[in-house]
Amino acid sequence: MIHTDKVVVVEGKYDAIKLESIIDATIITTDGFGIYKDVEKQNLLCTLAKKRGLIILTDSDSAGFMIRNFIGSKVPEECIVNVYIPDIYGKEKRKDKPGAEGKLGVEGVPIDVLEDAFHRAGIDTDECIKREREITRLDFYEDGLLGGEYSKAKRLELLHALNMPERMSTTNLIKVINILVTYDEYKELVRGE
């Protein structure tokens, strides 16, 4: 398994599902062209890029390159590692017909090809930063951010304090907060300091 502290950016949820089997990293989806209108997600990617760096892995079709270039226009170049998959023609198993250009997207590319693409981009070492204390679901529960009457409102306050999208799931919030702040900084945020 490939380990990295950089945040991997892919187009859709099926791409993310595919990558979860080969890479230990936070994976964020652009929801395809949805990234163009989602200013909150654009801001999140900028923040994550400055904090940890981004690995961009989009499909090898023109749409994938448009999304890759759009992100590249929003994020400093030195914060980006581009991973490219080769042009492989065919269709994904879950689809009735191939895409407009007939190329497989990230979700359809064989795992060994994906691993090679990461290797060629220099992402093949154990570069994880060991944190003293990870923030967990239990922390969220104990701090009233999960499972309580006002949990949703408290999570929204935390999201706003971190300038993150309101629609972020609790699971993704925990992943991202572990990138953005230390445990002590998290505790200060939930105490309102």
N, C-alpha and C positions, 0 to 999 in steps of 0.2 A: 504494500500500500504506500502511496505517495503521501508525505506529510508536508504541509506548508501552513504558515501563518498568514500568507496572503489570502485575499478574498477572491474566490473564483466567480466570474460573472458569465452566465450563460443566458440563452434566449428564453427557454421555457422549462416547465416543470418536468417534462420527460427527459430533457437534457440533464437536469439536476439529479433526477433519480438514477440515470445511467452513471454519472460521475461519482455518486455516493459509494459505489462498489470499488472504486480505485483510488480515491483521494480523500484524505482526512483534512478537511478544510471547511470554512464557512462558504456556502454556495448561495449566491443571490441571482434571481432571474430578472430579466428586463421585461418580461411579458411581451416579447417581440417588439413591435413598433410602439407599444404602450409607453416605453421609456421616453419617447419624444414629448409626451404631454404630462408625464408624472414628475413634476418639479421636486416633490419630496424625495422620490427615489433618486433623482439626479443629485440632489444635495447629499443624500446618504452615501452614494457611491463616491462623491468627492471627499467626504469626511473619512470614509474607510480607506480610500486611496492614500490620503495623507498620513493616516495612522499606521497602516499595514502594507499598502500596495495592492494593486488589482492584477489578477490574471484574467485576461479576456479570451474566452473560447466561444466563438460563434460558428454557425454553419458556414460552409465554403461557398454558398451562393451569394448573389448580389445583395439580398436582404441582410444576410449575416454581416457582410462587409459594410453596409450602410450603418447598421447598429454599432459595429465596432468603431467606425470612424466618428459616429456621433458621440460615443462615450469618450473617445480620444480627444474630441474638441472641448470637452467639459473638464477633463482631468489632466493634470500635468503629465507630460510624456514620461518623465523619470519615475513616475509612480505606477507605470503599466508594464506588464510582461504579456506579450501577445503569443498565444498558442494557436497554431493553425492546423486544421485537419486537411488531408489531401482530398482532391475531388474523387469521390467514389460514387459511381452511378448505380441507382437502384431505388427501392422504396422501403420505408420503415414497415415493420410487421403490422403495426396497429393502423396503418393507413391503407385506403383503398387504391390509391394511385400515387405515383411519384410526385414530388414537388414540381414547380414550374420549370426548373432547370434540370430536373431528373437526378439531382445529386442527393446523397444521403446527408442528413443533418447529424449533429452530434449524437442524438439518441440512437441512430442507426449504425454508426461506425463501430466496428469491432473493438473490443477492449484493448487488445494488443496494439492497435493502431493509435488509440487515444493515449496509451502509456508512452508510446514512442513519440507522439507529438509533444507531450509534457517533457520528455527527456531531451528532445531537440531544442526546447525552449529553456533548458537548464533547470527545470523544476523536477528534480528526482532525488533530492537529498532530504534527510530529516532536519528541517530547519525550524521546527516548532519552538517557540519561546515558552519555557516552562514558567508558569505564573505561580506565585506563592499560594494563592487561594482563588479558585474559580467561583463564579457566581452561579448558583444552581436554582432549580425549581423550588427546592426546600427553602432557600433564602427568600425567594419571592413569596412563598406561603407565609413564612415567619414574619416578613415585613409587610404583610397585608396586600401584596400585589397579585395574589392568586388565592382563589377559594373563599374570599370574604365578600361581604355585602358591598363594599366600596372598592373592591379590587380593580375593576375596570377603570374607574375614575383615577385611582392612584397610578395605574399603568400609563394612562393618558398623560398625567402630570410628568411622569418620568420620560415619556416619549418627547413631550414638548421641551423639557429641560435639556434633552440630548439632541434636539432638532432632528428627530427621526419621524418617518411616516406614521400617521395614526393607525393605518390599517395593518401594521406589522403584527404578525402572530406572536403569542407569548414565547413560543419555541424560538423563533427567529430573533426576538428581542433579547433573549438570554444569550444567544450566540453572539449577537452584535455588541451587546453591552460588555461582554468579556473581551472584546477587541478594543472598545473605546475607553474603558475606565478600569482602574484597579478595584479590588474589593473594598478598600477603604474609601475610595472616591464614590463608589456605589452607595455605601452606607451613608455618606454625607448627603448624597442626593435624596435618598429616601427619608432622611430626617429633616430635609428642607434647609440645610445649612448653606 
